[in-house]
Amino acid sequence: MGPFGWFVIGGLRGLRHRSLVSVALCLALAVVLVVSAGLGDSTRRASTGPSATTGAYHAPPALSALGSRVGPSNHMVHSSLAQPRATKSPEQVNPLDYYSTEPAPMGIADYGVTSAGGTGYTYFTPAVRGVVTLDSNVEVENSSLGDLSPYFGLQLNAMLVFVAGGVQYVYWTQDVLLYNSSSDDIAEFIDNVWNESASGAEMYNSTISGNGTVNTGAHGDWYADDSLDTQPGGEDVSWSEGGTVTLEMDAFETSGGQPGVAFVYADGGGEYAYDVVDFPWAANPSTFYGFVVTGTETNPLNIPYDLELIFGGPGGGSQTYDAESNTKLQLLAWNGNNFESPLNAFDFGAETAEGSEDVEDVLEYNTVSGNLSAHLLAGSDSYATLRQLYSSADVGVLNFTGGSGTGALLVNGTPTPFEGGGATVTLYPGQYFVNVSEGGTTTYLGHCTLKAGGELNVTPSSPCSGGTASAPPSSTSNPLSGSIAGIPILLLLVALVVLVAVVVVVSVVARRRSGRPATPPTYGPAGAAPPGYAPYSASSPPPGYAPGPTAPASPTPSAAPAYAPVAAAPAPARPAAGPATPPPGYRPCPRCGTMMPVQAPQCPRCGLYFGPPPAAYSPPPAYAPVPPPRPIAPAPAPAPAPSPAPTVSPAPAAASPTSAARFCPNCGSAAAPDAAFCHKCGFDFSRVRMG
C-alpha cells in the first residue's frame, strides 16, 4: 500500500476518535503527496516497453566514427566494400539463409541488417569484445566426441579487411574459450586466423607472424595458437557460477605499418594478450578497415561479414547438446569513444560450423544499467527457434557529448569508460539517472527517459534534451509554477493552508466547549520528547538508518543521485595513426602504442600482459582444430616465397579426387567419399562447413 493509502486510513481513525486535527493533518499530507506525485511523475509517463511508439531506423552513427588504429579511412562509412577484387556481385544478406534450425552457433550476432530481409548497413571498428557470464554451471554432452564430450567453445568471430597492392584481403579471426563442463574450468584460450580472400586461398608461415604456426588440414591451411600455462588465467582455471570472462580482438598497425591483431582475454586477474599477429608482407596497406560488419554483401567464400559471440562444440565443426546452462553473452564494438552494443542482433551466428542444440536464446537486459545481452538456457525443441533477438525499434540510444577527454558515463551508477570527450550507449528503454565522471568530478546529466526506437542527446549544459525525453525540473525552476487539472498549484496550496487553519480553530473551540484541555499534556519539561523517544537529527540519523536506494522524484545536480560518484580509471590512450620506428630492442604495445623492451612481459602504461617468449606451438592433446566454414579444395602446396610478399589471392583451385573414405563429423563413422548422408546417424554431409 502506498503512502497516500496510509494517510487515508489515518484520517478514518481520526474520525473514529473525533480528532478533527488528526483528520485535517492527514488530509493535508495526502493532498501534498498527490501534488508531489503529479510533479514527480511528469517526466515518467511515456511507455518504455518495446511496443512504445518507434522512430524511423537510422544507421549506427556511433559505429561509423572509429579510433586511430584503423588507418586513413577510419571515418568513412561505405554502403558496400566496393574494392577491386575478383568476386561475385554484392548481395543483400539474409541471416536465415545460413541456418534455419538447431544445431547452430547459438548466441548473439550483428549481421549488418535491420531484420531478416531488411535494410543493410555497414560499419568498421578497430576492436570487438564479448563478455560471458555464468549465472550457473553449464553441462554439455555429445557421446560421439569421446573424451571431448564435456567440452564446448565460446567463440568471438569477426572479419578483418584491408587493401594492399590494389587487392582486398579478408581474414576470418577467432578468439575462442575452450571450457570443460565436467571439471568446471577453462581448458585454454585458442585463436585461429583463416584466409578467406578468395576460394582456395592459402596461408604460409611466411605470410603471418605470431606466437603460433600455420597448420595444414583437409579444409585448407590455418594459423593457430593457444594461451600459455605461464600466463595468469591461461589454462585450467576454475570458472563457475557468477564468473565473468571477456574475449577481445584489437586491430592495429604495427610500427612498420603492417596490419595486425591482438588476441586478448580477461578472466578476473587483468587483461592478457596471449597472441599478437601481423602480416609482414602487407606494409602500409592503402586501406585498413579493421573489423567489418555489413549486410550489403558476403565475403568471397559467401560467408557473411557478421560480428558474433557464440556457444558451440569444441572444434572440428562439432556440435554439442546443452543439458544445463544459464549463460549471458554481451557483444560490443568500439565506436571511437567507447564499447557499444549493436543496434540489431540475431540469436545465432553464421561464420562458424560449431554449434549447439536444445538452447533457448532470449534477449535480456540489466534492470539497473539497461545493458543488453543474450540469455542462453537449456530448453527443448520447442525453443529451438532461430530468430532476431531485437532491432533498433526495440532499443534506445543515449549520446553524451561535450566532455573534456577521458572519463566514464554513469547510467544508474554503472560506468561506461570513454575517451575523446563523449560516449554513445545502446540500452533497453527505461528511466535512468545519468552522470558523467571526468578528472575526479561528477556532473549530473538528468533523470532521462529513453524510448524504444529513440535517440537522446545530452550535454553538461543541456541535460536530457534534444531527444525523445525531457529532463526533470532543475534546481532553478519554480516547482509551484505548474498546475494540476488546470488549477494552479500555488492556489491549491493556499486553499489547503486555509482549510487546515479552519479545521484547527474549529477543533480548539469544540474542545473548550466540551471541557477538555485545549492542548495535550506535556511529558517532562516543555518541548521534551515523550519517554522512550529520541529527537531526530539529520546529521546523526537513528541507529540502523541508511539512505534509500533510489533518488528523489525531482533530483537536483547536487543531491539527486542515490549513488556515490564513481570516478572511473581513465581508458588507455589509443596509439596515434601512422607507423613509428621503435628504438633497437624495443617494440610498441598493440593496445596503447607505448614503446617497451621486446622481452618485457607486460606493458608499463596500460598493463596489457604478454608473458614470457612462448615456446613453439603444438595443438593441444585430443583437440580437433577448427576448420573453415565449408570444405575448400586445398591447392597444391607451393614452396613459401623467399620474400615476405606472397600473393594471397590465387585463382580457385580445382578439387583433386580422392579415394579415401570420409568421416561423419556428427558420429565419427566412416562413409564413402561420395556419400550424401551418414549411413549410421543420417548426417547430411552438405551441411559441413567451417569451424
URCOR-V116134 format. One record per backbone hydrogen bond with DSSP energy under -1.0 kcal/mol. NH is the residue of the N-H (numbers start at 0). CO is the residue of the C=O. E is the energy in kcal/mol with one decimal. If there is no record, write none. Layout:
# URCOR-V116134
nh:NH co:CO e:E
nh:NH co:CO e:E
This chain:
# URCOR-V116134
nh:5 co:1 e:-1.5
nh:6 co:2 e:-2.1
nh:7 co:3 e:-1.9
nh:8 co:4 e:-2.2
nh:9 co:5 e:-2.4
nh:10 co:6 e:-2.0
nh:11 co:7 e:-2.0
nh:12 co:8 e:-2.4
nh:13 co:9 e:-1.9
nh:14 co:10 e:-1.7
nh:15 co:11 e:-1.9
nh:16 co:12 e:-1.7
nh:17 co:14 e:-1.4
nh:18 co:13 e:-3.1
nh:22 co:18 e:-2.0
nh:23 co:19 e:-2.8
nh:24 co:20 e:-2.8
nh:25 co:21 e:-2.4
nh:26 co:22 e:-2.6
nh:27 co:23 e:-2.5
nh:28 co:24 e:-2.6
nh:29 co:25 e:-2.3
nh:30 co:26 e:-2.4
nh:31 co:27 e:-2.4
nh:32 co:28 e:-2.4
nh:33 co:29 e:-2.2
nh:34 co:30 e:-2.7
nh:35 co:31 e:-2.8
nh:36 co:32 e:-2.9
nh:37 co:33 e:-2.4
nh:38 co:34 e:-2.0
nh:39 co:35 e:-3.4
nh:40 co:36 e:-2.1
nh:41 co:38 e:-1.3
nh:43 co:40 e:-1.8
nh:51 co:48 e:-1.8
nh:60 co:58 e:-1.1
nh:63 co:60 e:-1.1
nh:64 co:61 e:-1.1
nh:65 co:73 e:-1.1
nh:69 co:66 e:-1.0
nh:73 co:70 e:-1.4
nh:75 co:72 e:-1.8
nh:81 co:79 e:-1.7
nh:82 co:80 e:-2.1
nh:86 co:84 e:-1.3
nh:92 co:294 e:-2.6
nh:96 co:93 e:-2.5
nh:97 co:94 e:-1.7
nh:98 co:94 e:-1.0
nh:103 co:355 e:-1.8
nh:105 co:103 e:-1.7
nh:106 co:346 e:-2.2
nh:107 co:308 e:-2.0
nh:108 co:345 e:-1.8
nh:109 co:306 e:-2.7
nh:113 co:118 e:-2.4
nh:117 co:114 e:-2.4
nh:120 co:111 e:-2.9
nh:122 co:292 e:-2.4
nh:124 co:290 e:-2.3
nh:127 co:248 e:-2.1
nh:128 co:331 e:-2.5
nh:129 co:246 e:-2.9
nh:130 co:329 e:-2.7
nh:131 co:244 e:-3.0
nh:132 co:327 e:-2.4
nh:133 co:242 e:-2.5
nh:134 co:325 e:-2.6
nh:138 co:323 e:-3.0
nh:140 co:320 e:-1.5
nh:144 co:141 e:-2.5
nh:145 co:142 e:-1.6
nh:147 co:144 e:-1.9
nh:148 co:145 e:-2.0
nh:150 co:147 e:-1.8
nh:151 co:178 e:-1.9
nh:152 co:311 e:-2.6
nh:153 co:176 e:-2.2
nh:154 co:309 e:-2.0
nh:155 co:174 e:-2.4
nh:156 co:307 e:-2.5
nh:157 co:172 e:-1.9
nh:159 co:170 e:-3.4
nh:160 co:289 e:-2.4
nh:161 co:168 e:-1.7
nh:162 co:286 e:-3.0
nh:163 co:166 e:-2.4
nh:166 co:163 e:-1.7
nh:167 co:83 e:-1.1
nh:168 co:161 e:-3.2
nh:170 co:159 e:-2.8
nh:171 co:193 e:-2.2
nh:172 co:157 e:-2.6
nh:173 co:191 e:-2.3
nh:174 co:155 e:-2.1
nh:175 co:189 e:-3.1
nh:176 co:153 e:-2.5
nh:177 co:187 e:-2.6
nh:178 co:151 e:-2.9
nh:179 co:184 e:-2.7
nh:180 co:149 e:-2.7
nh:183 co:179 e:-1.2
nh:184 co:179 e:-1.5
nh:185 co:236 e:-3.4
nh:186 co:177 e:-2.1
nh:187 co:177 e:-1.2
nh:189 co:175 e:-2.6
nh:190 co:224 e:-2.5
nh:191 co:173 e:-1.4
nh:192 co:222 e:-1.8
nh:193 co:171 e:-2.3
nh:195 co:169 e:-2.4
nh:200 co:197 e:-2.1
nh:206 co:203 e:-1.9
nh:208 co:277 e:-2.7
nh:212 co:223 e:-1.6
nh:214 co:221 e:-3.6
nh:219 co:216 e:-1.6
nh:221 co:214 e:-2.0
nh:222 co:192 e:-2.4
nh:223 co:212 e:-2.1
nh:224 co:190 e:-1.6
nh:226 co:188 e:-2.5
nh:230 co:227 e:-1.2
nh:233 co:230 e:-2.3
nh:236 co:185 e:-1.5
nh:238 co:183 e:-2.1
nh:241 co:133 e:-4.0
nh:242 co:239 e:-2.4
nh:244 co:131 e:-2.5
nh:245 co:265 e:-2.9
nh:246 co:129 e:-2.9
nh:247 co:263 e:-2.3
nh:248 co:127 e:-2.1
nh:249 co:261 e:-2.1
nh:250 co:125 e:-3.7
nh:251 co:259 e:-2.2
nh:253 co:257 e:-2.7
nh:256 co:253 e:-1.9
nh:259 co:251 e:-2.4
nh:260 co:276 e:-2.3
nh:261 co:249 e:-2.5
nh:262 co:274 e:-3.1
nh:263 co:247 e:-2.9
nh:264 co:271 e:-2.0
nh:265 co:245 e:-1.9
nh:271 co:264 e:-2.6
nh:272 co:608 e:-2.6
nh:273 co:262 e:-1.1
nh:273 co:271 e:-1.0
nh:274 co:262 e:-1.1
nh:276 co:260 e:-2.7
nh:277 co:208 e:-1.8
nh:278 co:258 e:-1.8
nh:281 co:278 e:-1.9
nh:283 co:256 e:-1.3
nh:285 co:162 e:-1.2
nh:286 co:162 e:-1.4
nh:288 co:160 e:-1.5
nh:290 co:124 e:-2.6
nh:291 co:158 e:-2.4
nh:292 co:122 e:-2.4
nh:293 co:304 e:-1.6
nh:294 co:120 e:-1.6
nh:298 co:302 e:-2.9
nh:301 co:298 e:-2.6
nh:305 co:303 e:-1.5
nh:306 co:109 e:-2.0
nh:307 co:156 e:-2.0
nh:308 co:107 e:-2.5
nh:309 co:154 e:-2.2
nh:310 co:105 e:-3.1
nh:311 co:152 e:-2.5
nh:317 co:314 e:-1.3
nh:319 co:354 e:-1.2
nh:320 co:140 e:-1.7
nh:321 co:356 e:-2.4
nh:322 co:138 e:-1.7
nh:322 co:320 e:-1.1
nh:323 co:138 e:-2.0
nh:326 co:375 e:-2.3
nh:327 co:132 e:-2.6
nh:328 co:373 e:-2.7
nh:329 co:130 e:-2.7
nh:331 co:128 e:-2.7
nh:332 co:339 e:-2.1
nh:333 co:126 e:-2.6
nh:334 co:337 e:-2.6
nh:339 co:332 e:-2.5
nh:344 co:389 e:-2.2
nh:345 co:108 e:-2.7
nh:346 co:386 e:-2.3
nh:348 co:104 e:-2.3
nh:354 co:317 e:-1.4
nh:355 co:103 e:-2.7
nh:356 co:319 e:-1.8
nh:359 co:376 e:-3.5
nh:361 co:374 e:-2.1
nh:363 co:372 e:-2.8
nh:365 co:370 e:-2.2
nh:369 co:365 e:-2.4
nh:372 co:363 e:-2.3
nh:373 co:328 e:-2.8
nh:374 co:361 e:-3.4
nh:375 co:326 e:-3.5
nh:376 co:359 e:-2.6
nh:377 co:324 e:-1.1
nh:378 co:357 e:-2.0
nh:382 co:379 e:-1.8
nh:384 co:382 e:-3.0
nh:388 co:344 e:-1.6
nh:389 co:344 e:-1.7
nh:393 co:390 e:-1.9
nh:395 co:426 e:-2.8
nh:396 co:453 e:-2.1
nh:397 co:424 e:-2.7
nh:398 co:455 e:-3.3
nh:399 co:422 e:-3.4
nh:400 co:457 e:-1.9
nh:402 co:420 e:-2.7
nh:406 co:417 e:-2.0
nh:407 co:436 e:-2.1
nh:408 co:415 e:-2.2
nh:409 co:434 e:-3.1
nh:410 co:413 e:-2.3
nh:411 co:432 e:-3.2
nh:413 co:410 e:-2.0
nh:415 co:408 e:-1.8
nh:417 co:406 e:-2.4
nh:418 co:336 e:-1.4
nh:420 co:404 e:-2.5
nh:422 co:399 e:-2.1
nh:424 co:397 e:-2.2
nh:426 co:395 e:-2.5
nh:427 co:369 e:-2.2
nh:429 co:449 e:-1.5
nh:431 co:447 e:-2.9
nh:433 co:445 e:-2.6
nh:434 co:409 e:-2.4
nh:435 co:442 e:-2.2
nh:436 co:407 e:-2.8
nh:437 co:440 e:-2.6
nh:440 co:437 e:-2.1
nh:442 co:435 e:-2.9
nh:444 co:433 e:-3.1
nh:447 co:431 e:-2.9
nh:449 co:429 e:-3.3
nh:452 co:394 e:-2.9
nh:453 co:450 e:-1.9
nh:455 co:396 e:-3.1
nh:457 co:398 e:-2.9
nh:458 co:461 e:-1.3
nh:464 co:461 e:-1.0
nh:476 co:473 e:-1.3
nh:480 co:477 e:-1.7
nh:483 co:486 e:-2.4
nh:486 co:483 e:-2.2
nh:488 co:481 e:-2.0
nh:491 co:487 e:-1.8
nh:492 co:488 e:-2.3
nh:493 co:489 e:-2.2
nh:494 co:490 e:-2.3
nh:495 co:491 e:-2.1
nh:496 co:492 e:-2.2
nh:497 co:493 e:-2.2
nh:498 co:494 e:-2.3
nh:499 co:495 e:-2.4
nh:500 co:496 e:-2.4
nh:501 co:497 e:-2.4
nh:502 co:498 e:-2.4
nh:503 co:499 e:-2.4
nh:504 co:500 e:-2.3
nh:505 co:501 e:-2.5
nh:506 co:502 e:-2.2
nh:507 co:503 e:-2.3
nh:508 co:504 e:-2.5
nh:509 co:505 e:-2.4
nh:510 co:506 e:-2.2
nh:511 co:507 e:-2.2
nh:512 co:508 e:-2.1
nh:513 co:509 e:-1.4
nh:514 co:511 e:-1.1
nh:515 co:510 e:-2.0
nh:527 co:524 e:-2.1
nh:532 co:529 e:-1.8
nh:544 co:541 e:-1.9
nh:559 co:555 e:-3.1
nh:585 co:582 e:-1.9
nh:586 co:595 e:-2.8
nh:588 co:593 e:-1.6
nh:592 co:588 e:-2.2
nh:595 co:586 e:-2.6
nh:597 co:584 e:-2.1
nh:599 co:596 e:-1.8
nh:602 co:607 e:-2.9
nh:606 co:602 e:-1.1
nh:608 co:270 e:-1.4
nh:609 co:600 e:-4.0
nh:610 co:600 e:-2.2
nh:622 co:619 e:-1.9
nh:637 co:635 e:-1.2
nh:644 co:642 e:-2.3
nh:661 co:670 e:-2.2
nh:663 co:668 e:-2.8
nh:667 co:663 e:-2.0
nh:670 co:661 e:-3.0
nh:674 co:671 e:-1.9
nh:677 co:682 e:-1.8
nh:681 co:677 e:-1.6
nh:684 co:675 e:-1.9
nh:686 co:683 e:-2.0
nh:687 co:684 e:-1.5
nh:690 co:626 e:-2.3
